[in-house]
Amino acid sequence: MIAVAQKMPGVPDLPAGIGSFRFLYFSELLKRPVCAGKIKDRIGKVSDLVFRLTEPYPEAVGIYMEYGWGKPTQFVPWDRVMKIEDDAIFVKPAEGGEPYPPFVDQQGWIMLEDHLMGKTVLDMDGRRTEVVNDVHLLESRGRMLVVHVDISFNGFLRRWGLKRFNWVKDHLISWKYIQPLSVEDAAATDKVSLSITRRQIDELPGEDLADALEELSGEEQQALFSALEPEKAAETLIEAEPRAQRQIIANLRQERARTILSELSVPQVADLFSVLPHDDMTELMTLLPQEQAARITHILSEREATARALISTDFITFHRDATVGRALDEIRRSGREPDTISYAYVVDGSGPTLVGVVDLRELVLSADHVTLGEIMASPVVAAEADDLKDDLAELFVKYHYRMIPVVDTQDQILGVIYYNDIMKGLTTRVKV
């Protein structure tokens, strides 16, 4: 399970209109005796506290008691709790003097010990990982709310009965910054993972999200990945190490996989497929358009892929006589992704013969009446169709372009190669 949060000052964050209240730490309640009416009528001890995910703070729904040795669990609804003392929690006896019923988990419930304690927190400020060492609770008028998590070492000390050795200040993170996250693409479970909102998580760089995924496993990893929009999921998947890539792909639903693959270029998909088990690769190949699948199969079958196999046809060209105003108007109306228009390529003649290139920044700063032929850079640094990946990497290292055009023997432009497809692709990825 994972939580992603902002660092907040370690000060109490109180709900409005609560009246009299007191703060408690979950570690102090864990294993506390539960007594039915009187101290001598002990019926068990706190194994966990169960909360319902309500806004703005989760509210307690009951006490979970587990005995082990084949004995059934008991669940004491929170409305049966009478008072919480230092030596015990006092509850009303169950109806008819019988034991309380066994615990049955429900959707939208979380258990503090099971789902929060010891789990990872991603610090959005420093992008470091922290650990939930304790949960800060607020009791008021018979209600119990989760208001903070404590990531300080003090929580660890309290857990082991060493709170007298508090060496540092408590570091509390408000629950408002740790919000429930849907796990629809995780394993079939009602367990709750925690994260920031989808909008916030999509603002994190793919490299940071990939690092976070590599620290997680199982349902935690899938919960975080399922929260990402397709474009961010694709970016993160490419940045992840092969081990994490295999784990994520193994648990993706078919439609989700199809959507994510559609966000990747041909070289990126080939790079991804190269680290997958054969069965997974074969299954994913069926989700691709036939032409794209054929190109990827060719790349994977060739020990040294050529530029012709790696090109993207998503680029923009203009005749040298086109004006800046016309070019900008066409670009605005094209609906193209920003990373496909870093450059406008200038062509001449009856065929698309490449004669120049204009950086988008130069285009924006030029007067509308100026022609592209007047502001273009020429000759153009270009790759040839039969150049190998090592040749392409050398061009990117030398010139630092975001993309490089690929031409045939007549200098006609065939497509472009993107920096990320080469420099973050097969030639730089360590296979494990």
C-alpha positions in Angstrom: 0.0 0.0 0.0 1.2 3.5 -0.7 0.5 7.0 0.4 1.6 10.0 -1.5 1.6 13.3 0.3 2.8 16.8 0.8 5.0 17.6 3.8 3.0 19.6 6.3 4.0 21.3 9.5 3.6 19.1 12.5 0.7 20.9 14.1 -2.7 19.6 14.9 -5.2 20.0 12.1 -8.7 20.0 13.7 -12.0 19.5 12.0 -14.5 22.3 12.5 -17.1 22.3 15.2 -15.9 19.2 17.1 -16.4 20.6 20.6 -14.3 19.0 23.4 -11.8 16.5 22.1 -8.6 14.6 22.8 -5.8 13.2 20.7 -4.7 9.6 20.8 -2.1 7.6 18.9 -3.0 4.3 17.4 0.1 2.7 18.7 -1.1 3.5 22.2 -4.4 1.7 21.6 -3.0 -1.4 19.9 -3.2 -4.5 22.1 -5.2 -2.5 24.8 -7.7 -4.8 26.6 -11.3 -4.6 25.6 -13.7 -5.1 28.5 -17.5 -5.7 28.4 -18.7 -3.3 31.0 -16.3 -3.9 33.8 -12.5 -4.3 34.0 -12.8 -8.0 35.1 -14.9 -8.8 32.0 -12.2 -8.8 29.5 -13.3 -10.1 26.1 -10.1 -9.6 24.1 -7.6 -6.9 23.1 -7.4 -4.5 20.2 -5.8 -6.1 17.1 -6.8 -3.3 14.8 -9.2 -0.3 14.5 -11.5 -0.2 11.5 -12.4 3.1 9.8 -14.8 4.1 7.0 -13.4 6.4 4.3 -15.6 9.4 4.8 -14.9 13.1 4.0 -13.0 14.9 5.2 -11.7 12.4 7.7 -12.1 8.6 8.1 -14.4 7.7 11.0 -14.1 4.7 13.2 -16.7 1.9 12.6 -15.4 -0.7 15.0 -12.7 -2.6 16.9 -11.2 -5.7 15.4 -10.1 -8.5 17.8 -8.1 -11.5 16.5 -7.2 -14.5 18.7 -5.3 -16.9 16.5 -5.1 -20.6 17.1 -8.2 -21.2 15.0 -10.5 -19.0 17.2 -12.9 -16.8 15.3 -12.4 -13.0 15.2 -14.8 -10.5 16.8 -15.9 -7.2 15.6 -17.2 -4.6 18.1 -19.2 -1.8 16.3 -18.0 1.6 17.4 -21.4 2.6 18.7 -20.9 -0.1 21.4 -17.8 1.7 22.7 -18.5 3.4 26.0 -15.2 4.9 27.0 -11.5 4.7 26.4 -9.3 4.6 29.5 -5.6 4.3 29.9 -5.9 0.6 31.0 -8.7 -0.6 28.8 -11.4 0.2 26.3 -14.9 -0.4 27.8 -17.7 -1.6 25.5 -21.3 -2.6 26.0 -21.7 -6.4 26.2 -23.0 -8.0 23.0 -26.7 -8.7 22.9 -27.7 -11.9 24.8 -24.3 -12.1 26.3 -22.9 -13.9 23.2 -19.6 -13.1 21.6 -19.5 -10.3 19.1 -19.9 -11.5 15.5 -16.8 -12.3 13.3 -15.2 -9.4 11.4 -16.4 -9.1 7.8 -14.5 -6.6 5.6 -16.5 -4.1 3.5 -15.7 -1.9 0.6 -14.6 1.5 1.7 -13.2 0.4 5.0 -9.5 0.5 6.1 -7.7 -1.1 9.0 -5.0 1.0 10.5 -2.6 -1.8 11.4 -3.2 -3.6 8.1 -3.5 -0.8 5.6 -1.5 2.1 7.1 1.1 1.2 9.7 4.5 0.7 8.1 3.3 1.7 4.6 5.2 4.0 2.3 4.6 7.7 1.9 5.9 9.5 -1.1 7.0 13.0 -0.1 6.0 15.3 -2.9 8.4 18.1 -1.9 11.6 16.1 -1.7 10.3 13.2 -3.6 11.7 10.9 -1.0 10.0 7.9 0.6 8.9 8.0 4.2 7.1 5.4 6.4 3.9 5.7 8.4 5.1 5.0 11.9 1.9 5.9 13.7 -1.6 7.2 13.1 -2.9 10.3 14.9 -6.5 10.0 16.1 -9.0 12.5 17.4 -11.8 11.4 19.8 -14.8 13.7 20.3 -18.4 13.0 21.4 -18.2 9.3 21.0 -16.6 9.6 17.5 -13.0 8.7 16.5 -11.4 10.2 13.4 -8.1 9.8 11.6 -6.6 13.3 11.3 -2.9 12.7 10.7 -0.2 10.1 10.0 3.1 10.4 11.9 6.3 9.8 9.9 8.7 10.7 12.7 10.8 8.1 14.5 8.7 8.8 17.6 5.9 6.6 16.2 8.4 3.7 15.9 9.4 4.3 19.6 5.7 4.4 20.7 5.1 1.1 18.9 7.6 -0.6 21.0 6.6 1.0 24.3 9.5 3.5 24.3 7.6 6.8 24.0 9.6 8.2 27.0 12.6 8.3 24.5 11.0 10.8 22.1 14.1 12.2 20.4 12.5 14.4 17.8 9.3 16.3 17.2 6.4 14.4 15.8 6.1 14.9 12.0 2.4 14.9 11.2 0.9 14.8 7.7 -2.7 15.9 7.5 -5.1 13.3 6.2 -6.4 15.9 3.8 -3.2 15.3 1.8 -3.5 11.5 1.9 -6.6 10.7 0.0 -8.3 7.4 -1.1 -7.3 6.2 -4.5 -9.3 3.9 -6.7 -7.6 0.5 -7.3 -9.7 -0.6 -10.3 -6.7 -1.9 -12.2 -5.1 -3.5 -9.2 -5.9 -7.1 -8.1 -9.5 -7.8 -7.4 -9.7 -6.6 -3.8 -11.5 -4.0 -1.7 -8.4 -3.1 0.2 -7.7 0.6 0.0 -4.5 2.1 -1.2 -3.7 5.7 -0.5 -2.4 8.5 -2.7 -2.7 12.1 -3.7 -5.4 13.0 -6.2 -5.0 11.9 -9.8 -4.4 15.5 -10.9 -1.5 15.8 -8.5 0.0 12.5 -9.3 0.0 13.2 -13.0 2.1 16.3 -12.3 5.0 14.2 -11.0 7.8 13.5 -13.5 7.7 10.0 -15.0 11.2 9.3 -13.7 10.1 9.9 -10.1 7.0 7.8 -10.5 9.1 5.0 -12.0 11.4 5.2 -9.0 8.4 4.9 -6.7 7.0 1.9 -8.6 10.3 0.1 -8.3 10.1 0.4 -4.5 6.7 -1.3 -4.4 5.4 -4.7 -5.2 2.1 -6.5 -5.8 -1.1 -4.6 -5.1 0.7 -1.4 -4.0 2.5 -1.1 -7.4 -0.6 -1.8 -9.4 -2.7 0.7 -7.3 -0.2 3.5 -8.0 0.0 2.6 -11.7 -3.7 2.3 -12.1 -4.1 5.9 -10.9 -2.1 7.3 -13.9 -3.7 8.7 -17.0 -2.7 6.7 -20.1 -0.1 9.3 -21.3 1.6 9.5 -17.9 1.3 5.7 -17.4 3.2 5.2 -20.7 5.9 7.7 -19.8 6.3 6.0 -16.4 6.4 2.5 -17.8 9.2 3.4 -20.2 11.2 4.9 -17.4 10.9 1.9 -15.1 13.4 -0.8 -14.8 12.7 -4.1 -16.7 11.7 -6.0 -13.5 9.0 -3.4 -12.7 7.9 -3.3 -16.3 7.3 -7.1 -16.3 5.4 -6.9 -13.0 3.2 -4.1 -14.3 2.5 -5.7 -17.7 1.6 -9.0 -16.1 -1.3 -7.4 -14.2 -2.6 -5.0 -16.8 -6.1 -5.6 -18.2 -6.3 -5.9 -22.0 -8.0 -2.6 -22.7 -5.8 -0.6 -20.3 -2.7 -2.2 -22.0 -4.0 -1.3 -25.5 -4.5 2.4 -24.4 -1.1 2.7 -22.9 0.6 1.1 -25.9 -1.1 3.6 -28.2 0.8 6.3 -26.3 4.2 4.8 -27.1 6.3 5.1 -30.3 7.4 2.0 -32.2 10.9 2.0 -30.8 9.5 2.4 -27.3 7.2 -0.5 -27.7 10.0 -2.6 -29.2 12.1 -1.7 -26.2 9.4 -2.7 -23.8 8.6 -6.0 -25.6 12.3 -6.9 -25.6 12.3 -7.4 -21.8 9.0 -9.2 -21.5 8.4 -13.0 -21.3 7.5 -14.4 -24.7 3.9 -15.2 -23.8 3.2 -11.6 -22.6 4.9 -10.2 -25.6 2.8 -12.3 -28.0 -0.4 -11.4 -26.2 0.4 -7.7 -26.3 1.3 -7.9 -30.0 -2.3 -8.8 -30.8 -3.4 -5.4 -29.4 -1.4 -3.4 -31.9 -2.3 -2.3 -35.4 -1.1 -4.8 -38.0 1.4 -2.4 -39.6 2.9 -1.4 -36.2 3.1 -5.0 -35.0 5.0 -5.9 -38.2 7.5 -3.1 -37.7 8.1 -4.1 -34.1 8.5 -7.7 -35.0 11.2 -6.7 -37.6 13.0 -4.6 -35.0 13.0 -7.4 -32.5 14.2 -9.9 -35.0 17.1 -7.8 -36.2 20.2 -7.6 -34.0 20.9 -4.1 -35.3 17.8 -2.1 -36.0 18.1 0.6 -38.7 16.8 4.1 -38.8 14.2 3.1 -41.4 12.6 0.7 -38.8 12.7 3.2 -36.0 11.2 6.3 -37.7 8.1 8.1 -36.7 6.0 9.7 -39.5 4.5 12.2 -37.0 6.4 15.3 -38.2 5.5 18.5 -40.0 6.8 19.9 -43.3 6.3 23.1 -45.2 7.5 24.3 -48.6 10.3 26.9 -48.5 8.0 29.6 -49.9 5.5 29.2 -47.1 5.2 32.2 -44.8 5.7 32.2 -41.1 2.1 33.3 -40.6 0.7 30.5 -42.7 3.0 27.9 -41.0 1.9 29.0 -37.5 -1.8 28.9 -38.5 -1.5 25.4 -39.8 0.4 24.2 -36.7 -2.3 25.7 -34.4 -5.1 24.0 -36.4 -3.3 20.7 -36.7 -4.0 19.5 -33.1 -0.6 17.9 -32.9 1.1 17.0 -29.7 3.7 19.6 -28.6 6.7 17.1 -28.8 6.0 16.5 -32.5 6.5 20.1 -33.6 9.8 21.0 -32.0 11.0 21.7 -35.6 9.3 22.5 -38.9 11.1 20.8 -41.8 11.4 22.7 -45.0 11.1 20.8 -48.3 11.5 21.8 -52.0 10.7 20.4 -55.4 8.0 18.0 -56.5 9.1 15.4 -53.9 9.6 16.0 -50.2 13.3 16.8 -50.6 14.7 18.1 -47.3 16.4 21.5 -47.7 16.2 23.1 -44.3 14.8 23.1 -40.8 13.3 25.8 -38.6 13.2 25.6 -34.8 9.8 26.3 -33.4 11.2 29.1 -31.2 12.6 30.8 -34.4 9.2 30.4 -36.1 7.3 32.1 -33.2 9.7 35.1 -33.0 9.7 35.8 -36.8 7.4 38.2 -38.6 4.4 36.7 -40.3 5.3 37.8 -43.8 8.8 36.2 -43.7 9.2 32.9 -45.7 10.6 29.7 -44.1 13.3 29.7 -46.8 14.6 33.0 -45.3 14.9 31.7 -41.7 15.7 28.1 -42.2 19.0 26.4 -41.2 20.7 24.6 -44.0 22.1 22.1 -44.6 20.2 19.8 -42.2 21.7 17.3 -39.9 20.0 14.1 -40.9 20.3 10.4 -40.6 20.3 7.9 -43.5 17.7 5.2 -43.7 20.3 2.4 -43.2 22.1 4.0 -40.2 22.2 1.8 -37.1 21.1 2.8 -33.6 24.7 3.4 -32.5 25.0 5.9 -35.4 21.8 7.6 -34.3 23.0 7.8 -30.7 26.2 9.5 -31.9 24.2 12.1 -33.8 22.1 12.9 -30.7 25.2 13.1 -28.4 26.9 15.4 -30.9 24.1 17.8 -31.8 21.7 17.6 -28.8 18.6 17.8 -31.0 15.2 16.7 -29.8 14.6 14.8 -33.0 16.6 14.1 -36.2 15.1 13.6 -39.7 15.8 10.4 -41.7 16.3 10.7 -45.4 16.8 8.3 -48.4 19.5 8.5 -50.9 17.7 11.3 -52.8 17.5 13.4 -49.6 13.7 12.9 -49.4 12.5 12.9 -45.8 11.1 9.5 -44.7 10.4 10.3 -41.0 12.0 11.4 -37.8 13.8 9.8 -34.9 13.0 11.1 -31.4 15.7 11.6 -28.8 13.9 9.5 -26.2 13.5 6.6 -28.5 17.3 6.2 -28.8 18.9 7.7 -25.7 16.4 6.2 -23.3 15.8 3.1 -25.4 17.5 -0.2 -26.1 21.0 1.1 -26.3 20.9 2.6 -22.8 18.6 0.2 -20.9 20.3 -2.4 -18.7 18.6 -5.8 -19.2 18.0 -7.8 -16.0 
